[in-house]
Structures are given as C-alpha cells and as structure tokens.
Amino acid sequence: MDAEIRATLAQLGLNGKEIRIYLALLPLGSAPASVLGKKTNIVRSTAKYTCDQLQRKKLVSVGNKNGTDWYTAEPPKKIFLLLEEQKRLLVQKTAAAERILSELEHLHHPESTMPKVQFFEGIEGLIDLYENILKINSPIDSFEDKGDMVEFFPEYVPVWVAKRVALKIPNRVISPSDNPYNISNPEKFIEGHLLDRNKYPFTGDIKITGDCVAICSFQKNHPVGIFIQHQDIANNFRLIFEQLWEQSKN
C-alpha cells in the first residue's frame, strides 16, 4: 500500500521530497522543519523549503510557536485539490495547443492546409499574375469575358496568347453569349463554350490551372487580381467549371 500511495501522490504532482515530508508529517500532525528533516534524512533548509511548497499546494498549513514555524498536515481529502489544479493546467495547456495547432499543421503539410495567396493591383500587377499562370505550364480552364481583358490591356492579351500557344498549353474557356471573339481555335489550343449573359452576367477572368486559381477584376478605378495556390480550392473551382462546361455544350 505504501508504494501505491507514493505512486499516486507522484501522479498528482508531488515530487519525491514532498512525498517523504508529507507522509512523515501526517502521523505527527504538526512539527517544525528540523524534526521533519531528521525523520526523512533531508537537511533542515531543504525540509523547510519543501514544507513551504506543500503549503502552496494547500496540503500543509503553517503556524508559529516561540519564533519557530510549525507545519500542520491538512486533512488528507485535500489531495483532491491537486487533481483540481491538474485539471486547471490541462485546460490551459489544451487552449494553448489549440492556438498553435493550425501553424503546426501548416509546417507539417503546407500544401494541404493554409493556401498561398498573392494580391496584384494595376496593369503591371495583373501582367505579373498572368505570367505566373504561364509558369505553371498546365492546362487552363477559364471563366472569362474576353472583351473585358482586351479592353483592359489590348497590347498584352495577344502577347500572352502567343506565349501560351508556344508552350502548347490548352485552354478551355466559358464566356458570355455576347462575346464578340471567336473563342474556339484548335491552332491556338483553345476551345470555347458560351453561356447566356442574362443568366450568368459574369465579368473579369477566373483561371484554374494546376493547383492554382487566378481571379481578376478589370474595374477601371481599381483593377485587382488574386492568385491562390491550394489544391483543394483549385479542385472545387474545377468542379464548378466542369458542371458549367457540360451545361454550356449546346
């Protein structure tokens, strides 16, 4: 039983010296540190420090007799206070672990957790974004209003198309039905479907390629683009594209 008591007290957070002092004090009721030191073979200064630690854990109280501190064992049921303290610490540790979990997951699998996001502004910024799309060198699926693109940077669009063709990157395009451009051209590795502008009045450009999604708005006052690298996000955009691609066949 003595071994089980010591093991349980250790599990509740008492160290070896605290266990020895506490078990020596229980049958005595009250004693000064010098007596407890002799009974446990612990030097007096260490015994006094250990008693003070037990007092902080509410297992021991202290009083003064003739200028000497006497330590009194509290009722044994107070050991449950140790358990309550462990519960409190566990709650704190759990909250701390939850705060850092997402960062740890990102370090473990950066490609499957937090997306890499870049923002682009203005003509030069959007040109950089479109160059990033070509660097991926993977088939492209687009929701685009070609008129918006040509009006925004008329000189760059043919340059970008020529680069894509040189790389032999196929491009499937879904455009509004009033698109003035011939969007299907096998020589340019492009195939296009049309959607009713009245039902789907989209503007700008969304391109899905590899594990990336590029979203562009060509508003004159504030043209912006977002480049997102995240496999799950790209897959979900691609699913939407496939549904509308089938829907727009006719």
C-alpha positions in Angstrom: 0.0 0.0 0.0 2.9 2.4 0.8 4.2 2.0 -2.7 0.8 2.7 -4.2 0.3 5.8 -2.0 3.7 7.2 -3.1 3.0 6.4 -6.8 -0.4 8.1 -6.6 0.9 11.2 -4.9 3.6 11.4 -7.6 0.9 11.2 -10.3 -0.9 14.1 -8.5 2.2 16.2 -8.9 4.3 15.8 -5.7 8.0 15.3 -6.1 10.0 12.8 -4.1 11.0 15.1 -1.2 7.4 16.5 -0.9 6.0 12.9 -0.6 8.6 12.0 2.1 7.9 15.1 4.1 4.1 14.9 3.7 4.0 11.2 4.7 6.2 11.9 7.7 4.1 14.9 8.8 0.7 13.1 8.6 1.2 10.9 11.8 2.8 13.7 13.7 0.1 16.2 13.0 2.4 19.2 13.5 6.2 19.6 13.5 8.9 22.0 12.8 11.1 21.6 9.7 14.0 20.4 11.8 12.1 17.4 13.1 10.8 16.5 9.6 14.3 16.8 8.2 15.6 14.3 10.8 12.8 11.8 10.1 13.3 12.0 6.3 17.1 12.4 6.2 16.6 15.8 4.4 18.7 18.8 5.5 16.7 21.3 7.5 16.8 24.1 4.9 15.5 21.8 2.2 12.9 20.4 4.5 11.7 23.9 5.2 11.6 24.8 1.5 9.7 21.5 0.9 7.1 22.3 3.6 6.6 25.8 2.1 5.9 24.1 -1.3 3.4 21.8 0.3 1.8 24.8 1.9 1.4 26.4 -1.5 -0.3 23.2 -2.6 -2.7 23.5 0.4 -1.7 20.2 1.9 0.1 21.8 4.8 -0.6 24.9 6.9 1.9 26.8 8.9 1.9 28.5 12.3 4.4 30.0 14.7 5.5 28.7 18.1 8.1 30.6 20.0 9.5 32.1 16.9 9.7 28.8 15.0 7.5 27.8 12.1 5.4 24.6 12.8 3.8 22.8 9.9 0.5 21.1 10.2 -0.9 18.4 7.9 -4.2 19.4 6.4 -7.0 16.7 6.1 -6.0 14.1 3.5 -9.0 14.8 1.4 -7.2 18.0 0.3 -5.2 15.8 -2.1 -8.2 16.3 -4.4 -7.1 20.0 -4.7 -4.0 18.6 -6.5 -6.3 17.0 -9.0 -8.3 20.2 -9.5 -5.0 22.1 -10.1 -4.1 19.5 -12.7 -7.5 19.9 -14.4 -6.9 23.7 -14.5 -3.5 23.3 -16.0 -4.9 20.8 -18.5 -7.5 23.3 -19.7 -4.7 25.9 -20.1 -2.5 23.5 -22.0 -5.4 22.4 -24.2 -6.2 26.0 -25.1 -2.5 26.7 -25.8 -2.3 23.6 -28.0 -5.4 24.7 -29.9 -3.9 28.1 -30.6 -0.8 26.7 -32.2 -2.4 23.7 -33.9 -3.1 25.3 -37.3 0.5 26.6 -37.5 1.9 23.1 -36.7 -0.3 21.6 -39.3 0.9 24.1 -41.9 4.5 23.2 -41.0 3.7 19.5 -41.4 1.7 19.7 -44.7 2.0 23.3 -46.0 0.4 22.2 -49.3 -2.7 20.9 -47.7 -3.5 23.5 -45.1 -3.1 27.2 -45.5 -3.3 28.5 -49.1 -0.5 30.7 -50.5 -2.2 33.9 -51.6 -0.8 36.8 -53.6 -2.5 40.1 -54.4 -1.9 42.1 -57.6 -3.0 45.6 -58.5 -2.9 47.7 -61.6 -1.9 46.8 -65.2 1.6 45.8 -64.3 0.4 43.8 -61.4 -2.1 41.8 -63.4 0.5 41.2 -66.1 2.7 39.6 -63.4 -0.2 37.5 -62.4 -0.8 36.3 -66.0 2.9 35.5 -66.3 2.6 33.3 -63.1 -0.2 31.4 -64.8 2.1 30.5 -67.8 4.9 29.4 -65.5 2.7 26.6 -64.1 2.6 25.2 -67.7 -0.5 23.2 -67.1 -3.9 23.1 -68.9 -6.1 26.1 -68.2 -9.8 26.3 -67.6 -11.2 29.8 -67.7 -14.4 31.8 -66.9 -13.6 35.0 -68.9 -15.2 38.0 -70.6 -12.6 38.4 -73.3 -13.9 41.9 -74.1 -13.0 43.0 -70.6 -9.5 41.6 -71.0 -8.8 43.1 -74.4 -10.2 46.5 -73.3 -8.1 46.5 -70.2 -4.7 45.6 -71.8 -5.2 45.3 -75.6 -1.4 45.0 -76.3 -0.7 42.3 -73.7 -3.5 39.9 -74.4 -2.2 38.8 -77.9 1.3 38.5 -76.4 0.0 36.3 -73.6 -1.9 34.1 -76.0 1.1 33.7 -78.2 3.2 32.6 -75.2 0.5 30.1 -74.2 0.4 28.7 -77.7 4.2 28.5 -77.9 4.0 26.4 -74.7 1.2 24.3 -76.2 -1.0 24.9 -73.1 -4.6 24.0 -73.9 -7.2 26.5 -72.7 -10.9 25.7 -72.2 -13.0 28.9 -72.0 -16.5 29.6 -70.8 -17.6 33.1 -72.0 -20.8 35.2 -72.1 -23.0 34.5 -75.1 -22.4 38.0 -76.5 -18.7 37.5 -76.6 -17.5 39.2 -79.9 -14.4 37.0 -80.2 -14.2 33.6 -81.8 -13.1 31.6 -78.8 -12.7 28.2 -80.4 -9.5 27.8 -82.3 -7.6 24.4 -82.5 -4.5 26.1 -83.8 -4.3 28.2 -80.7 -5.2 25.2 -78.4 -8.4 26.9 -77.3 -11.9 25.5 -77.0 -14.8 27.7 -76.0 -18.4 27.3 -74.8 -20.9 30.1 -74.3 -23.4 30.9 -71.5 -26.4 33.1 -71.6 -25.2 36.6 -70.4 -28.7 37.2 -69.0 -28.5 34.2 -66.7 -24.8 34.4 -66.0 -23.7 38.0 -66.1 -20.1 37.4 -65.0 -17.2 39.8 -65.8 -13.5 39.7 -65.4 -11.5 36.4 -65.6 -11.1 33.3 -63.4 -8.4 30.8 -64.5 -7.9 27.4 -62.9 -4.6 25.7 -63.6 -2.7 23.0 -61.7 -3.2 23.6 -58.0 -3.8 27.4 -58.5 -6.7 29.7 -59.1 -6.3 33.3 -60.5 -9.2 35.7 -60.1 -9.1 39.1 -61.9 -11.3 42.1 -61.9 -10.7 44.7 -64.6 -12.6 47.6 -62.9 -11.1 50.8 -64.3 -10.9 52.5 -60.9 -9.2 49.6 -59.1 -8.1 46.6 -61.2 -7.0 43.7 -58.9 -6.1 40.1 -59.1 -5.8 37.3 -56.5 -3.5 34.3 -57.1 -4.3 31.3 -54.8 -2.2 28.2 -54.6 -4.1 25.4 -52.8 -5.1 22.0 -54.2 -8.4 21.7 -52.5 -9.6 25.2 -53.6 -8.4 24.6 -57.2 -10.3 21.3 -57.2 -13.5 22.9 -56.1 -13.3 25.6 -58.7 -12.6 22.9 -61.3 -15.7 21.0 -60.3 -17.8 24.1 -60.8 -16.2 24.7 -64.2 -16.9 21.1 -65.3 -20.5 21.4 -64.4 -20.9 24.6 -66.4 -18.8 23.2 -69.2 -21.3 20.3 -69.7 -24.2 22.7 -69.3 -23.0 25.0 -72.0 -22.2 22.4 -74.6 -25.3 23.3 -76.7 
